[in-house]
């Protein structure tokens, strides 16, 4: 019988070494190609941010508010956003240095995401003191920073992450020292006043502070972080109170955000019957593909880290950070990808921490992990496929910094026309996305462009307050140019403003732009029973007329409290001694809204335009045009007082004098 040949012990190392060399070569090749493609992709993304950044519909609002701060004004006074104002404070230095432009936004986006990558890298170093961990975190931080810059532009969430990661870095590096702990808490307050969903991560900062503090100082370190947060919050509250914007910040950035995030009936997931569909659309369709590489590698990282005693506790601490980030992300509306950006820093740190332990594994495991990472990266939304990268590169047209390749020809023409018809000191009334053209033309809005959305989604916002503020601003600022938009029909007072003051069409752009003619409007105050007040009137008739001519007018009122009765209004022409009525009209003040529905304080109501004819036999002379209200059921007039609270005789307000001239036939 012959026996099976046995490999000698001298030959075994040779075979093992060969297999090991092949696996090592495969691993390095996979990692090398992956890193090279990712590096190419990052450079491509950065290039595209500068050349092809998406139309800055939100960013233009942030930049406008930042510009107000730069000019010495009070952000959130006239122009505001539903996001807390620290976002605009951070943008302000860029606007101050480089001007209020798209180019400035592009540079700020790149700078902010570069800072994000540096901070994540620094946290990884402080947690591990390992070069391998730091390098892995730097790789992931640059990748996700570049992708966020390209995909999201200037996002409050990304600014929030910069402050929150900076807070984690400070409390870890501070090792319990007083000033460092207080600074970490203050940075968390800055993060909170950039976007509130960071609040749960405050608990993670406290845990970090306690864990990395020396024995005997852990409770003290945790308390100091909390105290720093309270100092930061108190500082902002005092600053806004001094600035006179505290109420506006509270109502717009916090009350509105609450409605936006959790109010039943809105497009959120918390109370929505269509939760499954929204989960599929937003989390599975957006968030999961974006986080896929980090999530897949975490499946290997967490058990690996928990296996070793020296990494077990710090891994649990980082997992607390991740858990709090998930809680904050779930508060956000609709589980969209932008909210889950806050899970990126702890996921990066967690995966980076596992790298030194992967180096202890056998070659088979290392090769498998390298392949898994490569597949996850190129199957995810975070990195495009190599073919798509090449298509993106060949599609780039190199242009000068003054060009805007993101803009279509129609947009360019509209912007040019706005620059021609509006001076920089003028304000332009734009609506929703048309605010982009106004921003590119470098003229200021008369009212927040984004208010279109806030006033339209009645289930998710305090829309009546925003509508009232919008209308009051339009009368106070009196725009030079405005645009008519198809969605106005749902908001009758805005449509009435356009109908009343729309001038000639100036040019054919992507929207209809017309001049605003408010020459007929005269401010005039009177209070009617304390229920509503007149703020002004329009006279569409010359003050010198002939007998037989028409007198056309319209009145605008502001609500105070709901009137107890259905009132009619009158506009009468009286003799100079106020003893006789020459002509006039008694009608409903508003075709669509009876006075019993004037139920919101500060809301403006633009009355119907009314016309009456001066009798043919009216003698030449001066007559008085007066206005008042009465209850048709009792014919009792509503008391009228002036701005000082003094009762007006006759219970009416004098609008103006009308001269009836002696006209030749």
Buried (B, 14 or more C-beta within 10 A) or exposed (E): EEEEEEEEEEEEEEEEEEEBEEBEEBBEEBBEEBEEBBBBBBEBBBBBBBBBBBBBBBBBBBBBBBBBBBEEBBBBBBBBBBBBBBBBBBBBBBBBEBEBBBBBBBBBBBEBBBBBBBBBBBBBBBBBEBEBBBBBBBBBBBBBBBBBBBBBBBBBBBBBBBBBBBBBBBBBBBBBBBEBBBBBBBBBBBBBBBBBBBBBBBBBBBBBBBBBBEEEBBEBBBBBBBBBBEBBBEBBBEEBEEBEBBEBBBBBBBBBBEBBBBBEEBEBBBEBEEEEEBBEBBBEBBBBBBBBBBBBBBEBBBEBBBEEEEBEEBBBBBBBBBBBBBBBBBBBBBBBBBBBBBBBBBBBBBBBBBBBBBEEBEBEBBBBBBBBBBBBBBBBBBBBEEEEBEEBEEEEEEEEEEEBEEBEEEBBBBBBBBBEBBEEEBBBBBBBBBBBBBBBBBBBBBBBBBBBBBBBBBEBBBBBBBBBBBBBBBBEBBBBBBBBBEEBEEBBBBBBBBEBBBBEEBBEBBBBBBBBEBEBBEEBBBBBBEBBBBBBBBBBBEEEBBBBBEBBBBBBBBBBEBBEBEBBBBBBBBBEEBEEEBBBBBBBBBEEBBBEBBEBBBBBBBBBBBEBEBEEEBEEEEBBBBBBBBBEEEEEBBBBBEEEEEEBEBBBBBBBEBEBEEEEE
